Amino acid sequence: YGQAQAQIAFDESNIEAKQAELHAAEVNLGYTNIIAPVNGTVVSRSVEIGQTVAASFQTPILFLVATDLTKMQVDTSVSESDIGGVKVGDRATFTVQAFPNRPFEGRVRQARQAPVTVQNVVTYDVVVSVDNREGLLRPGMTATTRIIKTQRENVLTVPEQALRFRGHGLGAVKPAHRGAAAATVAPRAASAADASSRGRVWVLRAGAPVAVPISVGLTDGTSAEVLAGALHEGDPVIVSEVTSDADAGAKGPAPSTPFRLFRVGGR
């Protein structure tokens, strides 16, 4: 009888040991279930089925999960010469290569302080928040961003290429009378934020180029605002000279003027 009691106690201890091993195996099995800490969309997967994953000093990255693809951000680089005018809340527009003819809009959410230096060129990271409810934007897209510091409506503009045209060989042409500026484009009341500068454009009048001095206001890298000057909307300004048959169109009729023209416009 005593031997039977000892055998029962031995078997019960074996059962408890096996139950402990089973519990440990169930715990380890639970570790094989990878559960995302947040709800979202899997953007990328860094492992394959059957691959052994071991965590040592650094936790391995298995998946990249985006919580909400309807709200995205654009990380853009701004040069040190322009970062002084960027502030949180500024309006920004950008385009992506997938939709080159469609501008997207956002707002500056953050202008970071840490400089980024690449080949002695210093830039600063600026984060632009974007509404992506249509789902057109995807992570990793390349964006060309423009941050709008100041905006004006219904102003007279000329292309910046016309301001860079020097008119070599046209020095004998009589410039337009400076007093005519006030009669054509009335100078706008200047504020402390205005940074106007003097410039000159060449206008084709009566078949001859005429130099017209103007005051230049805001510029976006393509067009410049005209604050004052003897210019009218629709005046043909010279942006360059036709220097070869290829420029003029050798297969077409001869051009009536040896200049490339651009009509002054407003926006």
Secondary structure, 3 states (H helix, E strand, C coil): CHHHHHHHHHHHHHHHHHHHHHHHHHHHHHHCCCCCCCCCEEEEECCCCCCCCCCCCCCCCCEEEECCCCEEEEEEEEECCCHHHCCCCCEEEEEECCEEEEEEEEEEEEEEEEEEEECCEEEEEEEEEEECCCCCCCCCCCEEEEECCCCCCCCEEEEHHHHHCCCCCCCCCCCCCHHHHHHHECCCCCCCCCCCEEEEEEEEECCEEEEEEEEEEEECCCEEEEEEECCCCCCEEEEEECCCHHHHCCCCCCCCCCEEEEECEEC
